[in-house]
Amino acid sequence: MAIDPNLMKDLERRRKEVFAGGGEDKMQKRAEKGLMSARARLEVLF
């Protein structure tokens, strides 16, 4: 049984959104407020 290509496309889209911290627009709003993402905070610590 093969995996539906549409499901794979949806999974890839979701992964990109997660790795982008919820999406570019959300990251932009956080930056405007002076907030750092978790990844950015970790980079500062280490």
Contact map, one row per residue, 1 for C-alpha under 8 A:
1110000000000000000000000000000000000000000000
1111000000000000000000000000000000000000000000
1111101100000000000000000000000000000000000000
0111111100000000000000000000000000000000000000
0011111110000000000000000000000000000000000000
0001111111000000000000000000000000000000000000
0011111111100000000000000000000000000000000000
0011111111110000000000000000000000000000000000
0000111111111000000000000000000000000000000000
0000011111111100000000000000000000000000000000
0000001111111110000000000000000000000000000000
0000000111111111000000000000000000000000000000
0000000011111111100000000000000000000000000000
0000000001111111110000000000000000000000000000
0000000000111111111000000000000000000000000000
0000000000011111111100000000000000000000000000
0000000000001111111111100000000000000000000000
0000000000000111111111100000000000000000000000
0000000000000011111111000000000000000000000000
0000000000000001111111110010000000000000000000
0000000000000000111111110110000000001000000000
0000000000000000111111110110000000000000000000
0000000000000000110111111110000000000000000000
0000000000000000000111111111000000000000000000
0000000000000000000000111111100000000000000000
0000000000000000000011111111110000000000000000
0000000000000000000111111111111000001000000000
0000000000000000000000011111111100000000000000
0000000000000000000000001111111110000000000000
0000000000000000000000000111111111111000000000
0000000000000000000000000011111111110000000000
0000000000000000000000000001111111100000000000
0000000000000000000000000000111111100000000000
0000000000000000000000000000011111110000000000
0000000000000000000000000000011111111000000000
0000000000000000000000000000011001111101100000
0000000000000000000010000010010000111111100000
0000000000000000000000000000000000011111110000
0000000000000000000000000000000000001111111000
0000000000000000000000000000000000011111111100
0000000000000000000000000000000000011111111110
0000000000000000000000000000000000000111111111
0000000000000000000000000000000000000011111111
0000000000000000000000000000000000000001111111
0000000000000000000000000000000000000000111111
0000000000000000000000000000000000000000011111
